[in-house]
Amino acid sequence: MTAPQTAETIPERLTGANSTLLLTSSFTDERHCTELLHPDDPAETNVLWVSYTKSPDQQLRRWREHTDERPAEMGIVSVEDSTRSVAAETGGSSGPGGPSLPETNAPIETVNSPNDLTGLGIRITEFLTDWDEKNDNRTVVCFDSLTALLQYVELETAYEFLHIITGRMANTDAFAHFHMDPDAHDDQTVEIITSLMDGVVEVDASGEEHIRARKS
Protein backbone atom coordinates (compact mmCIF):
# COMPACT_ATOMS: atom_id res chain seq x y z
CA MET A 1 0.00 0.00 0.00
CA THR A 2 1.30 3.43 -0.91
CA ALA A 3 2.03 5.72 2.02
CA PRO A 4 -0.25 8.77 2.41
CA GLN A 5 0.98 11.86 0.61
CA THR A 6 2.09 14.80 2.69
CA ALA A 7 1.74 18.47 1.80
CA GLU A 8 5.24 19.12 3.09
CA THR A 9 8.11 19.28 0.65
CA ILE A 10 11.20 17.16 1.19
CA PRO A 11 13.25 20.16 2.45
CA GLU A 12 10.49 21.02 4.93
CA ARG A 13 10.62 17.47 6.24
CA LEU A 14 14.38 17.88 6.68
CA THR A 15 14.23 21.17 8.56
CA GLY A 16 17.42 21.71 10.53
CA ALA A 17 19.54 19.41 8.35
CA ASN A 18 22.60 20.79 6.59
CA SER A 19 23.60 17.56 4.87
CA THR A 20 21.38 14.92 3.29
CA LEU A 21 22.24 11.66 1.57
CA LEU A 22 20.06 11.08 -1.49
CA LEU A 23 20.05 7.31 -1.99
CA THR A 24 18.69 6.68 -5.46
CA SER A 25 19.64 5.32 -8.84
CA SER A 26 20.40 7.76 -11.64
CA PHE A 27 17.05 6.86 -13.20
CA THR A 28 14.92 8.06 -10.28
CA ASP A 29 16.82 11.07 -8.94
CA GLU A 30 15.63 13.98 -11.12
CA ARG A 31 12.56 15.20 -9.22
CA HIS A 32 14.03 14.65 -5.77
CA CYS A 33 17.28 16.39 -6.65
CA THR A 34 15.52 19.46 -7.98
CA GLU A 35 13.11 19.63 -5.04
CA LEU A 36 16.08 19.63 -2.68
CA LEU A 37 17.45 22.68 -4.55
CA HIS A 38 14.42 24.83 -3.61
CA PRO A 39 13.40 25.90 -7.15
CA ASP A 40 10.21 27.41 -5.70
CA ASP A 41 12.18 30.35 -4.27
CA PRO A 42 15.03 31.04 -6.71
CA ALA A 43 15.36 34.77 -6.04
CA GLU A 44 16.51 34.03 -2.49
CA THR A 45 18.57 30.93 -3.27
CA ASN A 46 22.23 30.44 -4.15
CA VAL A 47 22.79 27.17 -6.02
CA LEU A 48 26.08 25.30 -6.27
CA TRP A 49 26.45 22.17 -8.38
CA VAL A 50 29.40 19.86 -7.75
CA SER A 51 29.44 17.33 -10.53
CA TYR A 52 31.37 14.21 -11.41
CA THR A 53 28.65 12.83 -13.67
CA LYS A 54 26.88 15.68 -15.45
CA SER A 55 28.19 18.59 -17.49
CA PRO A 56 27.38 22.18 -16.44
CA ASP A 57 24.77 22.62 -19.18
CA GLN A 58 23.05 19.39 -18.13
CA GLN A 59 22.79 20.69 -14.56
CA LEU A 60 21.29 23.97 -15.75
CA ARG A 61 18.88 22.15 -18.06
CA ARG A 62 17.66 20.07 -15.10
CA TRP A 63 16.93 23.28 -13.16
CA ARG A 64 15.14 24.90 -16.10
CA GLU A 65 12.80 21.94 -16.46
CA HIS A 66 11.26 23.07 -13.16
CA THR A 67 11.51 26.86 -13.29
CA ASP A 68 12.40 29.62 -15.75
CA GLU A 69 13.77 31.80 -12.95
CA ARG A 70 17.48 31.66 -12.27
CA PRO A 71 18.86 31.51 -8.74
CA ALA A 72 20.21 34.62 -7.05
CA GLU A 73 23.72 33.15 -7.39
CA MET A 74 24.87 30.15 -9.40
CA GLY A 75 28.13 28.26 -9.45
CA ILE A 76 29.48 24.98 -10.77
CA VAL A 77 32.45 22.88 -9.70
CA SER A 78 33.04 20.48 -12.57
CA VAL A 79 35.32 17.50 -12.07
CA GLU A 80 37.64 16.23 -14.83
CA ASP A 81 37.43 17.77 -18.29
CA SER A 82 33.68 18.19 -18.81
CA THR A 83 34.01 21.99 -18.55
CA ARG A 84 36.33 22.22 -21.53
CA SER A 85 34.06 20.02 -23.67
CA VAL A 86 30.95 22.01 -22.74
CA ALA A 87 32.66 25.33 -23.47
CA ALA A 88 33.68 24.03 -26.88
CA GLU A 89 30.22 22.73 -27.71
CA THR A 90 28.20 25.72 -26.50
CA GLY A 91 30.53 28.62 -27.14
CA GLY A 92 31.17 29.29 -23.48
CA SER A 93 33.82 31.89 -22.82
CA SER A 94 36.76 31.89 -20.46
CA GLY A 95 37.46 35.02 -18.48
CA PRO A 96 39.95 35.87 -15.74
CA GLY A 97 38.07 33.62 -13.34
CA GLY A 98 37.76 30.74 -15.78
CA PRO A 99 34.92 29.70 -18.08
CA SER A 100 31.30 30.57 -17.47
CA LEU A 101 28.06 28.95 -18.51
CA PRO A 102 26.50 30.63 -21.58
CA GLU A 103 23.42 32.84 -21.02
CA THR A 104 23.92 32.89 -17.24
CA ASN A 105 27.56 33.91 -16.70
CA ALA A 106 27.57 31.38 -13.88
CA PRO A 107 31.22 30.74 -12.98
CA ILE A 108 32.59 27.25 -13.57
CA GLU A 109 35.51 26.05 -11.49
CA THR A 110 37.31 22.96 -12.74
CA VAL A 111 39.01 20.14 -10.86
CA ASN A 112 41.04 18.33 -13.48
CA SER A 113 41.75 15.21 -11.44
CA PRO A 114 38.82 13.31 -9.91
CA ASN A 115 40.92 12.23 -6.92
CA ASP A 116 42.09 15.78 -6.11
CA LEU A 117 39.92 16.21 -3.04
CA THR A 118 42.04 19.06 -1.73
CA GLY A 119 41.39 21.09 -4.86
CA LEU A 120 37.74 20.10 -4.83
CA GLY A 121 37.34 21.19 -1.22
CA ILE A 122 39.02 24.54 -1.89
CA ARG A 123 36.72 25.34 -4.81
CA ILE A 124 33.59 24.39 -2.89
CA THR A 125 34.69 26.45 0.12
CA GLU A 126 35.41 29.49 -2.06
CA PHE A 127 31.83 29.53 -3.33
CA LEU A 128 30.35 28.98 0.13
CA THR A 129 32.49 31.68 1.75
CA ASP A 130 31.93 34.23 -1.01
CA TRP A 131 28.16 33.86 -0.94
CA ASP A 132 28.03 33.82 2.85
CA GLU A 133 29.81 37.18 2.90
CA LYS A 134 27.85 38.62 -0.01
CA ASN A 135 24.21 37.97 0.91
CA ASP A 136 21.80 36.38 3.35
CA ASN A 137 20.27 34.02 0.80
CA ARG A 138 19.92 30.31 1.44
CA THR A 139 22.73 28.34 -0.21
CA VAL A 140 21.92 24.88 -1.54
CA VAL A 141 24.41 22.39 -2.92
CA CYS A 142 24.02 19.34 -5.16
CA PHE A 143 26.95 16.88 -5.08
CA ASP A 144 26.58 14.42 -7.96
CA SER A 145 27.80 11.92 -7.00
CA LEU A 146 29.49 10.07 -4.15
CA THR A 147 29.24 6.87 -6.16
CA ALA A 148 31.45 8.45 -8.82
CA LEU A 149 33.81 9.89 -6.20
CA LEU A 150 34.30 6.46 -4.64
CA GLN A 151 35.51 5.12 -7.97
CA TYR A 152 38.64 7.25 -7.56
CA VAL A 153 39.41 7.32 -3.83
CA GLU A 154 39.27 4.90 -0.94
CA LEU A 155 36.31 5.02 1.44
CA GLU A 156 38.47 6.29 4.31
CA THR A 157 39.73 9.19 2.16
CA ALA A 158 36.20 10.04 1.05
CA TYR A 159 34.99 9.91 4.66
CA GLU A 160 37.65 12.36 5.82
CA PHE A 161 36.86 14.72 2.94
CA LEU A 162 33.11 14.61 3.60
CA HIS A 163 33.63 15.14 7.33
CA ILE A 164 35.48 18.38 6.56
CA ILE A 165 33.24 19.64 3.76
CA THR A 166 29.95 18.98 5.58
CA GLY A 167 31.37 20.91 8.52
CA ARG A 168 32.14 23.87 6.29
CA MET A 169 28.65 23.73 4.84
CA ALA A 170 27.15 23.72 8.32
CA ASN A 171 29.31 26.72 9.27
CA THR A 172 27.81 28.73 6.40
CA ASP A 173 24.32 27.29 7.01
CA ALA A 174 24.28 25.74 3.54
CA PHE A 175 21.94 22.86 2.74
CA ALA A 176 23.59 20.11 0.70
CA HIS A 177 22.44 16.83 -0.72
CA PHE A 178 24.79 14.12 -1.92
CA HIS A 179 23.75 11.61 -4.58
CA MET A 180 24.64 7.97 -4.01
CA ASP A 181 23.45 4.83 -5.80
CA PRO A 182 22.88 2.26 -3.02
CA ASP A 183 22.97 -0.63 -5.51
CA ALA A 184 26.58 0.22 -6.36
CA HIS A 185 27.87 -0.18 -2.79
CA ASP A 186 27.77 -2.68 0.04
CA ASP A 187 25.66 -1.95 3.10
CA GLN A 188 28.66 -1.07 5.24
CA THR A 189 29.81 1.63 2.82
CA VAL A 190 26.33 3.15 2.73
CA GLU A 191 26.11 3.13 6.53
CA ILE A 192 29.52 4.76 6.93
CA ILE A 193 28.53 7.59 4.59
CA THR A 194 25.11 7.87 6.24
CA SER A 195 26.79 8.43 9.62
CA LEU A 196 28.13 11.75 8.31
CA MET A 197 24.75 13.08 7.25
CA ASP A 198 21.96 14.88 9.09
CA GLY A 199 19.27 13.17 7.04
CA VAL A 200 18.65 10.51 4.41
CA VAL A 201 16.23 10.45 1.49
CA GLU A 202 15.98 6.95 0.04
CA VAL A 203 14.05 6.58 -3.20
CA ASP A 204 12.79 3.14 -4.17
CA ALA A 205 12.29 1.77 -7.69
CA SER A 206 8.76 3.20 -7.87
CA GLY A 207 10.00 6.69 -7.07
CA GLU A 208 8.55 6.80 -3.56
CA GLU A 209 10.79 8.46 -0.99
CA HIS A 210 11.55 7.31 2.54
CA ILE A 211 12.93 10.11 4.68
CA ARG A 212 14.68 9.79 8.01
CA ALA A 213 16.80 11.98 10.21
CA ARG A 214 20.09 10.75 11.59
CA LYS A 215 19.81 9.58 15.18
CA SER A 216 21.55 11.81 17.71
Rosetta silent file (secondary structure, phi, psi, omega in degrees, C-alpha in Angstrom):
SEQUENCE: MTAPQTAETIPERLTGANSTLLLTSSFTDERHCTELLHPDDPAETNVLWVSYTKSPDQQLRRWREHTDERPAEMGIVSVEDSTRSVAAETGGSSGPGGPSLPETNAPIETVNSPNDLTGLGIRITEFLTDWDEKNDNRTVVCFDSLTALLQYVELETAYEFLHIITGRMANTDAFAHFHMDPDAHDDQTVEIITSLMDGVVEVDASGEEHIRARKS
SCORE:     score description
SCORE:     0.000 S_00000001
   1 L     0.000  136.246 -179.391    0.000    0.000    0.000 S_00000001
   2 L   -74.357  137.343 -179.642    1.300    3.434   -0.909 S_00000001
   3 L   -66.719  148.695  179.079    2.029    5.715    2.024 S_00000001
   4 L   -59.921  141.741  179.636   -0.245    8.771    2.405 S_00000001
   5 L   -75.201  147.089  177.364    0.983   11.855    0.614 S_00000001
   6 L  -114.388  148.688  179.957    2.089   14.804    2.688 S_00000001
   7 L   -76.289  -16.386 -178.700    1.737   18.472    1.804 S_00000001
   8 L   -74.207  142.764  173.678    5.235   19.124    3.090 S_00000001
   9 L   -77.601  167.518  178.012    8.111   19.280    0.652 S_00000001
  10 H   -60.097  -47.560  178.282   11.201   17.161    1.189 S_00000001
  11 H   -57.691  -37.280  178.937   13.253   20.161    2.451 S_00000001
  12 H   -65.291  -33.115  178.776   10.490   21.016    4.932 S_00000001
  13 H   -77.707   -9.884  178.636   10.622   17.465    6.240 S_00000001
  14 L  -113.847   25.037 -179.070   14.377   17.880    6.676 S_00000001
  15 L   -53.551  131.095 -179.719   14.233   21.174    8.563 S_00000001
  16 L    94.901  -10.943  178.983   17.420   21.706   10.532 S_00000001
  17 L   -87.018  138.478  173.108   19.537   19.413    8.348 S_00000001
  18 L  -103.681  -20.491 -179.343   22.602   20.792    6.587 S_00000001
  19 E  -136.708  133.035 -178.495   23.596   17.559    4.867 S_00000001
  20 E  -133.925  135.012  175.238   21.378   14.922    3.295 S_00000001
  21 E   -92.808  120.502  177.809   22.238   11.662    1.572 S_00000001
  22 E   -98.753   99.625 -177.973   20.055   11.078   -1.493 S_00000001
  23 E   -90.264  104.358 -176.653   20.047    7.306   -1.990 S_00000001
  24 L  -163.611  154.502  173.426   18.688    6.682   -5.463 S_00000001
  25 L   -76.904  164.958 -179.091   19.642    5.324   -8.837 S_00000001
  26 L   -66.645  -13.939 -177.680   20.404    7.760  -11.638 S_00000001
  27 L   -88.876  -10.721 -176.757   17.050    6.858  -13.201 S_00000001
  28 L  -125.733   14.667 -170.898   14.917    8.060  -10.283 S_00000001
  29 L   -98.887   -8.364 -170.203   16.818   11.074   -8.939 S_00000001
  30 H   -60.751  -56.785 -174.956   15.633   13.976  -11.124 S_00000001
  31 H   -64.306  -43.153 -176.610   12.565   15.202   -9.220 S_00000001
  32 H   -67.520  -38.705  177.539   14.031   14.653   -5.774 S_00000001
  33 H   -60.592  -49.195 -176.430   17.283   16.392   -6.654 S_00000001
  34 H   -66.649  -38.294  178.389   15.520   19.456   -7.977 S_00000001
  35 H   -62.327  -36.394  178.912   13.108   19.635   -5.043 S_00000001
  36 H   -70.345  -14.085  178.611   16.077   19.630   -2.676 S_00000001
  37 L   -93.632    7.133  174.409   17.447   22.677   -4.548 S_00000001
  38 L    56.698   51.566 -179.519   14.420   24.825   -3.608 S_00000001
  39 L   -69.472   -8.871  179.634   13.404   25.896   -7.152 S_00000001
  40 L   -75.832  -12.934 -176.882   10.215   27.411   -5.695 S_00000001
  41 L  -138.747   56.340 -172.272   12.181   30.350   -4.267 S_00000001
  42 H   -64.859  -32.374 -175.848   15.030   31.039   -6.706 S_00000001
  43 H   -64.225  -20.758 -179.367   15.358   34.767   -6.041 S_00000001
  44 H  -117.372   26.743 -176.432   16.508   34.029   -2.488 S_00000001
  45 E  -129.877  130.769  169.930   18.568   30.935   -3.268 S_00000001
  46 E   -98.380  131.429 -176.337   22.229   30.442   -4.147 S_00000001
  47 E  -120.048  126.278  176.226   22.792   27.170   -6.021 S_00000001
  48 E  -120.031  124.810  173.855   26.081   25.295   -6.270 S_00000001
  49 E  -103.668  130.214  173.509   26.447   22.166   -8.382 S_00000001
  50 E  -116.739  113.368 -167.575   29.399   19.857   -7.753 S_00000001
  51 E  -130.462  124.605  168.277   29.438   17.329  -10.535 S_00000001
  52 L   -94.962  -23.544 -166.466   31.373   14.209  -11.410 S_00000001
  53 L  -115.070  -17.969 -178.240   28.651   12.833  -13.670 S_00000001
  54 L  -127.806  144.140  178.215   26.878   15.684  -15.450 S_00000001
  55 L   -74.576  162.251  179.751   28.190   18.591  -17.486 S_00000001
  56 H   -55.436  -41.014 -178.718   27.376   22.182  -16.439 S_00000001
  57 H   -69.946  -29.603  174.726   24.772   22.622  -19.179 S_00000001
  58 H   -66.415  -39.488  178.139   23.052   19.387  -18.126 S_00000001
  59 H   -64.367  -43.364  179.416   22.786   20.691  -14.560 S_00000001
  60 H   -66.302  -38.952  179.269   21.293   23.971  -15.749 S_00000001
  61 H   -62.064  -39.362  178.504   18.875   22.146  -18.057 S_00000001
  62 H   -60.278  -43.360  178.678   17.659   20.066  -15.105 S_00000001
  63 H   -62.832  -45.718 -174.972   16.928   23.281  -13.164 S_00000001
  64 H   -69.740  -16.174  174.659   15.136   24.905  -16.104 S_00000001
  65 L   -69.515  -15.845 -177.424   12.799   21.942  -16.460 S_00000001
  66 L  -113.017  -22.926  178.431   11.262   23.070  -13.159 S_00000001
  67 L  -158.720  146.301  176.979   11.507   26.861  -13.290 S_00000001
  68 L   -87.740  -11.812 -179.100   12.399   29.617  -15.748 S_00000001
  69 L   -83.407  137.561  178.319   13.767   31.802  -12.952 S_00000001
  70 L   -89.173  154.009  177.818   17.476   31.660  -12.272 S_00000001
  71 L   -64.967  164.119  177.146   18.859   31.510   -8.745 S_00000001
  72 L   -59.319  -44.752  176.028   20.212   34.624   -7.053 S_00000001
  73 E  -133.955  143.021  178.041   23.722   33.154   -7.390 S_00000001
  74 E  -131.203  146.276  174.765   24.872   30.155   -9.404 S_00000001
  75 E  -155.645  153.796 -178.917   28.129   28.255   -9.449 S_00000001
  76 E  -136.452  130.561  169.543   29.478   24.977  -10.766 S_00000001
  77 E  -108.970  110.669 -174.136   32.447   22.876   -9.703 S_00000001
  78 E  -107.855  124.360 -175.896   33.038   20.479  -12.568 S_00000001
  79 E   -91.620  142.570 -175.832   35.316   17.503  -12.070 S_00000001
  80 L    71.606 -143.292 -168.679   37.635   16.230  -14.834 S_00000001
  81 L  -109.126   19.989 -178.441   37.429   17.768  -18.287 S_00000001
  82 H   -64.833  -29.668 -179.884   33.684   18.186  -18.814 S_00000001
  83 H   -62.462  -45.140 -178.388   34.006   21.991  -18.546 S_00000001
  84 H   -64.108  -39.927 -178.925   36.327   22.223  -21.525 S_00000001
  85 H   -67.804  -39.466  179.223   34.060   20.025  -23.669 S_00000001
  86 H   -66.248  -43.195  179.103   30.953   22.015  -22.738 S_00000001
  87 H   -59.800  -38.873 -179.128   32.659   25.331  -23.467 S_00000001
  88 H   -68.817  -38.889 -176.377   33.685   24.034  -26.880 S_00000001
  89 H   -76.214  -32.331 -172.284   30.219   22.730  -27.713 S_00000001
  90 H  -108.055   -5.315 -178.984   28.200   25.716  -26.500 S_00000001
  91 L    82.747   19.824  178.545   30.528   28.617  -27.140 S_00000001
  92 L   -61.881  146.756 -176.310   31.170   29.293  -23.478 S_00000001
  93 L  -104.172  158.785  176.657   33.824   31.892  -22.816 S_00000001
  94 E  -116.135  122.824  178.228   36.756   31.892  -20.465 S_00000001
  95 E  -109.148 -166.097  179.934   37.459   35.021  -18.484 S_00000001
  96 L   -57.363  -31.935 -178.885   39.953   35.867  -15.742 S_00000001
  97 L   -94.309   10.222 -178.349   38.068   33.622  -13.337 S_00000001
  98 E   102.834 -177.141 -177.203   37.763   30.739  -15.778 S_00000001
  99 E   -68.986  160.205  175.813   34.917   29.695  -18.076 S_00000001
 100 E  -132.997  159.352 -178.125   31.299   30.569  -17.469 S_00000001
 101 E   -79.831  127.634 -178.777   28.055   28.953  -18.515 S_00000001
 102 L   -53.830  146.718  177.102   26.496   30.629  -21.582 S_00000001
 103 L    74.959  -17.387 -177.024   23.419   32.836  -21.017 S_00000001
 104 L  -118.905  -23.139 -172.680   23.921   32.893  -17.236 S_00000001
 105 L    59.940   20.219  177.086   27.563   33.912  -16.703 S_00000001
 106 E   -66.631  126.382 -177.939   27.568   31.381  -13.876 S_00000001
 107 E   -67.886  141.715  177.262   31.217   30.737  -12.976 S_00000001
 108 E  -117.831  119.917  174.428   32.586   27.253  -13.571 S_00000001
 109 E  -103.670  136.454 -174.167   35.509   26.053  -11.492 S_00000001
 110 E  -110.169  138.433  169.260   37.310   22.957  -12.736 S_00000001
 111 E  -114.696  109.288 -170.359   39.006   20.139  -10.858 S_00000001
 112 L   -74.235  -22.686  179.850   41.039   18.328  -13.483 S_00000001
 113 L  -115.413  124.690 -176.756   41.755   15.214  -11.442 S_00000001
 114 L   -66.818  -13.763  176.933   38.817   13.306   -9.906 S_00000001
 115 L  -102.615   10.772  177.820   40.924   12.234   -6.918 S_00000001
 116 L   -86.787   77.553 -176.704   42.086   15.778   -6.111 S_00000001
 117 H   -73.728  -24.999  175.199   39.915   16.213   -3.037 S_00000001
 118 H   -64.617  -49.698  178.274   42.045   19.063   -1.727 S_00000001
 119 H   -62.629  -39.079  179.164   41.391   21.087   -4.862 S_00000001
 120 H   -63.546  -44.984  179.535   37.739   20.099   -4.828 S_00000001
 121 H   -62.718  -39.243  179.076   37.341   21.194   -1.221 S_00000001
 122 H   -62.507  -45.439 -177.287   39.017   24.538   -1.894 S_00000001
 123 H   -67.309  -40.157  176.298   36.715   25.341   -4.805 S_00000001
 124 H   -62.878  -46.116 -177.969   33.586   24.392   -2.894 S_00000001
 125 H   -62.519  -37.023  179.430   34.694   26.449    0.118 S_00000001
 126 H   -60.953  -44.402  177.901   35.407   29.485   -2.065 S_00000001
 127 H   -63.892  -47.905 -177.365   31.830   29.528   -3.334 S_00000001
 128 H   -60.158  -44.936 -177.882   30.351   28.985    0.132 S_00000001
 129 H   -67.322  -43.911 -179.043   32.489   31.678    1.746 S_00000001
 130 H   -61.228  -46.966 -178.757   31.932   34.232   -1.010 S_00000001
 131 H   -69.577  -35.275  179.823   28.161   33.864   -0.945 S_00000001
 132 H   -63.756  -35.382  179.465   28.033   33.816    2.851 S_00000001
 133 H   -80.717  -26.176 -172.983   29.809   37.180    2.905 S_00000001
 134 H   -83.997  -40.007 -174.402   27.855   38.615   -0.011 S_00000001
 135 L  -150.534  173.961 -179.502   24.213   37.973    0.913 S_00000001
 136 L  -102.459   15.024 -178.844   21.796   36.376    3.352 S_00000001
 137 L   -68.030  157.294  173.196   20.274   34.018    0.796 S_00000001
 138 E   -72.740  133.440  175.691   19.923   30.313    1.443 S_00000001
 139 E  -104.660  128.379  177.743   22.727   28.343   -0.206 S_00000001
 140 E  -121.221  145.683 -175.169   21.915   24.881   -1.544 S_00000001
 141 E  -129.980  135.558  171.964   24.415   22.387   -2.920 S_00000001
 142 E  -114.112  120.332  177.773   24.016   19.342   -5.162 S_00000001
 143 E  -110.007  110.189 -173.294   26.948   16.876   -5.083 S_00000001
 144 E  -125.422   96.184    9.887   26.580   14.419   -7.962 S_00000001
 145 L  -150.982  164.868  176.495   27.802   11.919   -7.004 S_00000001
 146 H   -70.898  -28.524  176.158   29.491   10.065   -4.153 S_00000001
 147 H   -61.395  -42.613  176.990   29.242    6.870   -6.165 S_00000001
 148 H   -67.391  -43.072  179.571   31.451    8.447   -8.823 S_00000001
 149 H   -56.639  -42.114 -175.997   33.808    9.891   -6.200 S_00000001
 150 L   -73.555   -4.137  172.015   34.302    6.455   -4.638 S_00000001
 151 L   -78.844  -16.083 -173.214   35.514    5.119   -7.972 S_00000001
 152 L  -114.989  -21.142 -178.853   38.639    7.254   -7.563 S_00000001
 153 L  -132.820  158.094  177.383   39.408    7.323   -3.834 S_00000001
 154 L   -70.777  156.710 -178.456   39.267    4.903   -0.936 S_00000001
 155 H   -57.638  -41.996 -179.475   36.310    5.017    1.436 S_00000001
 156 H   -60.962  -40.965  179.083   38.469    6.295    4.311 S_00000001
 157 H   -65.640  -43.616  178.776   39.728    9.188    2.164 S_00000001
 158 H   -63.003  -40.213  179.834   36.203   10.036    1.053 S_00000001
 159 H   -61.133  -46.253 -179.610   34.992    9.907    4.658 S_00000001
 160 H   -63.087  -41.828  178.343   37.653   12.363    5.817 S_00000001
 161 H   -62.313  -47.728 -177.974   36.856   14.721    2.935 S_00000001
 162 H   -66.459  -34.758  177.137   33.109   14.614    3.596 S_00000001
 163 H   -59.959  -42.252 -179.873   33.627   15.141    7.326 S_00000001
 164 H   -71.292  -47.256 -171.998   35.477   18.379    6.561 S_00000001
 165 H   -72.339  -34.597  176.575   33.245   19.640    3.765 S_00000001
 166 H   -68.354  -31.478  175.168   29.946   18.983    5.577 S_00000001
 167 H   -64.852  -42.402  178.155   31.366   20.910    8.522 S_00000001
 168 H   -65.071  -37.751  177.962   32.137   23.871    6.287 S_00000001
 169 H   -65.429  -40.557  178.010   28.646   23.725    4.838 S_00000001
 170 H   -64.387  -36.819 -179.372   27.153   23.719    8.324 S_00000001
 171 H   -65.528  -28.323  178.174   29.307   26.722    9.272 S_00000001
 172 L  -101.404    7.985  179.611   27.815   28.732    6.395 S_00000001
 173 L    58.243   34.088  175.495   24.323   27.291    7.008 S_00000001
 174 L   -82.463  152.085  176.296   24.281   25.742    3.537 S_00000001
 175 E  -111.728  118.854 -175.770   21.938   22.862    2.741 S_00000001
 176 E  -122.751  142.238  169.154   23.589   20.113    0.696 S_00000001
 177 E  -122.584  144.440 -174.049   22.436   16.832   -0.721 S_00000001
 178 E  -119.823  118.752  178.613   24.793   14.116   -1.923 S_00000001
 179 E   -73.063  141.162  174.666   23.747   11.615   -4.582 S_00000001
 180 E  -154.946  132.188  178.262   24.639    7.966   -4.015 S_00000001
 181 L   -90.847  107.804 -175.034   23.445    4.826   -5.795 S_00000001
 182 H   -63.833  -25.702 -179.150   22.880    2.255   -3.022 S_00000001
 183 H   -72.476  -13.548 -177.918   22.973   -0.630   -5.513 S_00000001
 184 H   -93.473   -1.266 -174.516   26.583    0.224   -6.363 S_00000001
 185 L  -135.752  156.955  173.826   27.868   -0.180   -2.792 S_00000001
 186 L   -78.149  164.549 -175.339   27.770   -2.684    0.039 S_00000001
 187 H   -60.586  -35.594 -178.600   25.656   -1.947    3.099 S_00000001
 188 H   -64.665  -41.317  178.291   28.659   -1.072    5.245 S_00000001
 189 H   -61.889  -44.886 -179.885   29.806    1.629    2.825 S_00000001
 190 H   -62.233  -42.225 -178.719   26.329    3.154    2.728 S_00000001
 191 H   -66.773  -37.465  178.656   26.106    3.127    6.526 S_00000001
 192 H   -64.231  -44.153  177.912   29.516    4.765    6.929 S_00000001
 193 H   -67.099  -40.750  179.536   28.530    7.594    4.590 S_00000001
 194 H   -58.418  -35.199 -177.281   25.113    7.870    6.237 S_00000001
 195 L   -62.960  -17.397 -179.778   26.786    8.430    9.615 S_00000001
 196 L   -88.511  -12.862 -169.600   28.133   11.750    8.310 S_00000001
 197 L  -101.510  152.941  176.903   24.751   13.085    7.249 S_00000001
 198 L   -80.348  -25.362 -178.412   21.962   14.884    9.087 S_00000001
 199 E  -153.955  164.533  179.627   19.274   13.166    7.038 S_00000001
 200 E  -134.273  132.880  170.667   18.653   10.508    4.409 S_00000001
 201 E  -116.446  110.906  179.785   16.227   10.454    1.490 S_00000001
 202 E  -106.522  126.153 -177.494   15.977    6.954    0.038 S_00000001
 203 E  -110.367  123.502 -178.827   14.052    6.576   -3.204 S_00000001
 204 L   -84.240 -178.506 -174.546   12.785    3.136   -4.169 S_00000001
 205 L   -62.983  -24.972  179.429   12.293    1.768   -7.687 S_00000001
 206 L   -84.107   -7.168 -179.262    8.764    3.198   -7.865 S_00000001
 207 L    94.804   -0.366  179.388    9.999    6.695   -7.070 S_00000001
 208 L   -79.125  136.380 -178.141    8.550    6.798   -3.560 S_00000001
 209 E   -98.504  147.565  175.406   10.792    8.459   -0.991 S_00000001
 210 E  -124.302  115.503 -170.784   11.550    7.311    2.537 S_00000001
 211 E  -112.221  133.659  176.805   12.929   10.107    4.679 S_00000001
 212 E  -144.709  148.462  175.458   14.676    9.786    8.009 S_00000001
 213 E   -92.043  149.779  177.151   16.795   11.981   10.214 S_00000001
 214 L   -66.711  139.010  177.637   20.087   10.749   11.586 S_00000001
 215 L   -70.849  140.776  179.695   19.806    9.584   15.178 S_00000001
 216 L   -70.140    0.000    0.000   21.550   11.809   17.715 S_00000001
